[in-house]
């Protein structure tokens, strides 16, 4: 940047931050239930994580959690030891980059797509892969500028079925005001990465701009979008996001009162917030604070907010992600191993021995019978038997092959519930057809031509309501020639 322009921006920035107004906040009254949750009964539900960043819930109620530095996706459930699902390739975990956000396709039961946002050696990007074929990554969006800091990273599907991607300015302030840059924005794309025709900037993925570093996205029940944003050194923000909205960075931090930019709903000093994850429940927005080591609960209605309340202040250290679980509890991840700051009571650079997930129960819920245990394994968790009821349980399976002259040949198995009752498990058998040298399923073994393959569901993809289907990838060997579709293919449901 030319020195003259840099100096001019600095002058404007100093002027606007000097008049920014801090929204008054207050601590939670003793024993109060905030936003429908009883924070006095918060519990450590999962231990043994290392810098968890993003969280998404599988249909069975367990959660997938990304670890920023290890590039692992872990499957977690209260009371169980985390289980590694896969390690994402090509992740460069430097600065605040690494394996960051995660989201499941809105039609995950059918298409099995998992989306992740991560930092590579050259950019930030969003890729997707099928649940049972994580090594085959499809790039959805690439070329998002990366840096030591300001990498953004939160991704979430909105109520419109579009994928929203929160980015940072990657340390280059001018990025935020440049519609041609993917940095300093909230982006909106279709699930396949293409630009929706109704985006506010025709042909561009940009939904809103003028952001410094957005790391939290949440929608209320009316479909209004809110976002948390890291400021520089004066104000952190909670914003109500509108299409084509300009949120002022780098010319404005906090409340500026200038019609060219949209003012935030809430501002905090960075020491009190540094807000990352954001969730909505019961008319309240919940923001996880890193430096602030607390959860901010902000009453929200019709795009306006009430007085924020601080919960869990200093109790668990740095807090990164907050999400409403399918169990109705609020899930919060710690981030005490991200290499920044200290944890109260443990001294500088000596945080808790691991990172954890904290769960906060809804008001009036019964106290759980047990906490986290290091002994059970998620993979050993049995599926409950369905209760007897009138109707039918049946399924059908179809197979197709995608054959190429590379090592990427694969097959797709689709299982559909054709009965009138939900099913909780299924088993498929077929013979490897001539024309293939092998079929490799998820146990790692190779089945030769003519031999029978038996495929059973995994704990997270066995439950299918009537009419629903799930598609799974598997590897095949092919060296040319005709391959017939296996016949017969049998499917048994329970």
Secondary structure as GFF3:
##gff-version 3
##sequence-region A 1 494
A	DSSP	alpha_helix	3	18	.	.	.	ID=ss1
A	DSSP	beta_strand	26	27	.	.	.	ID=ss2
A	DSSP	three_ten_helix	39	41	.	.	.	ID=ss3
A	DSSP	beta_strand	43	49	.	.	.	ID=ss4
A	DSSP	beta_strand	52	57	.	.	.	ID=ss5
A	DSSP	beta_strand	63	67	.	.	.	ID=ss6
A	DSSP	beta_strand	72	76	.	.	.	ID=ss7
A	DSSP	beta_strand	83	87	.	.	.	ID=ss8
A	DSSP	beta_strand	99	104	.	.	.	ID=ss9
A	DSSP	alpha_helix	108	111	.	.	.	ID=ss10
A	DSSP	beta_strand	113	119	.	.	.	ID=ss11
A	DSSP	beta_strand	124	130	.	.	.	ID=ss12
A	DSSP	beta_strand	133	144	.	.	.	ID=ss13
A	DSSP	beta_strand	155	157	.	.	.	ID=ss14
A	DSSP	beta_strand	163	166	.	.	.	ID=ss15
A	DSSP	three_ten_helix	173	177	.	.	.	ID=ss16
A	DSSP	beta_strand	185	189	.	.	.	ID=ss17
A	DSSP	beta_strand	206	209	.	.	.	ID=ss18
A	DSSP	beta_strand	214	219	.	.	.	ID=ss19
A	DSSP	beta_strand	225	229	.	.	.	ID=ss20
A	DSSP	beta_strand	236	241	.	.	.	ID=ss21
A	DSSP	beta_strand	266	268	.	.	.	ID=ss22
A	DSSP	three_ten_helix	270	272	.	.	.	ID=ss23
A	DSSP	beta_strand	275	281	.	.	.	ID=ss24
A	DSSP	beta_strand	284	289	.	.	.	ID=ss25
A	DSSP	beta_strand	294	301	.	.	.	ID=ss26
A	DSSP	beta_strand	304	305	.	.	.	ID=ss27
A	DSSP	beta_strand	309	311	.	.	.	ID=ss28
A	DSSP	beta_strand	319	324	.	.	.	ID=ss29
A	DSSP	beta_strand	330	334	.	.	.	ID=ss30
A	DSSP	beta_strand	342	343	.	.	.	ID=ss31
A	DSSP	beta_strand	347	348	.	.	.	ID=ss32
A	DSSP	beta_strand	355	360	.	.	.	ID=ss33
A	DSSP	three_ten_helix	378	380	.	.	.	ID=ss34
A	DSSP	beta_strand	395	402	.	.	.	ID=ss35
A	DSSP	beta_strand	410	417	.	.	.	ID=ss36
A	DSSP	beta_strand	426	431	.	.	.	ID=ss37
A	DSSP	beta_strand	436	440	.	.	.	ID=ss38
A	DSSP	beta_strand	446	447	.	.	.	ID=ss39
A	DSSP	beta_strand	452	456	.	.	.	ID=ss40
A	DSSP	beta_strand	469	478	.	.	.	ID=ss41
A	DSSP	beta_strand	490	493	.	.	.	ID=ss42
###
